[in-house]
């Protein structure tokens, strides 16, 4: 089930970047309160930034 949501999110990536709250509601097919979606979005952003930081640090170690 999670894979289905992930694949749908990937296929709708431009929608997620343009209007994340509307895209998340469409992906899950339910009306989620905006505050909960904002929390979800902030959590995902934090994870992505953390992974990007780890990747950059790994690259720096190569040089």
Wavefront OBJ file of the C-alpha trace (Angstrom):
o trace
v 0.000 0.000 0.000
v 2.806 2.438 0.872
v 4.454 1.616 -2.455
v 1.286 2.641 -4.279
v 1.293 6.012 -2.523
v 5.000 6.481 -3.205
v 4.615 5.688 -6.903
v 1.677 8.061 -7.188
v 3.668 10.777 -5.415
v 6.592 10.290 -7.786
v 4.341 10.455 -10.836
v 2.746 13.648 -9.476
v 6.031 15.236 -8.363
v 5.379 18.575 -10.057
v 2.042 18.851 -8.240
v 3.749 18.116 -4.932
v 6.258 20.924 -5.436
v 3.649 23.411 -6.674
v 0.876 22.730 -4.148
v 1.920 20.083 -1.608
v -1.249 20.213 0.495
v -3.570 19.680 -2.454
v -1.324 16.942 -3.883
v -1.176 15.017 -0.610
v -4.950 15.153 -0.257
v -5.279 13.814 -3.816
v -2.694 11.051 -3.309
v -4.287 9.701 -0.144
v -7.816 10.347 -1.381
v -9.004 11.728 1.941
v -9.591 15.181 3.343
v -6.800 15.672 5.863
v -6.799 18.835 8.016
v -4.277 21.385 6.731
v -2.377 21.457 10.042
v -1.705 17.717 9.852
v -0.538 18.030 6.258
v 1.775 20.911 7.193
v 3.326 18.718 9.884
v 3.765 15.900 7.381
v 5.352 18.240 4.829
v 7.753 19.697 7.404
v 8.758 16.192 8.504
v 9.451 15.103 4.937
v 11.437 18.274 4.231
v 13.556 17.681 7.334
v 14.310 14.102 6.287
v 15.186 15.141 2.731
v 17.471 17.937 3.941
v 19.144 15.591 6.416
v 19.842 13.023 3.706
v 21.103 15.713 1.339
v 23.439 16.983 4.060
v 24.735 13.461 4.681
v 25.320 12.976 0.962
v 27.222 16.256 0.667
v 29.369 15.371 3.670
v 30.175 12.003 2.088
v 31.192 13.718 -1.142
v 33.380 16.207 0.751
v 35.245 13.316 2.358
v 36.242 12.095 -1.102
v 38.214 15.275 -1.791
l 1 2 3 4 5 6 7 8 9 10 11 12 13 14 15 16 17 18 19 20 21 22 23 24 25 26 27 28 29 30 31 32 33 34 35 36 37 38 39 40 41 42 43 44 45 46 47 48 49 50 51 52 53 54 55 56 57 58 59 60 61 62 63
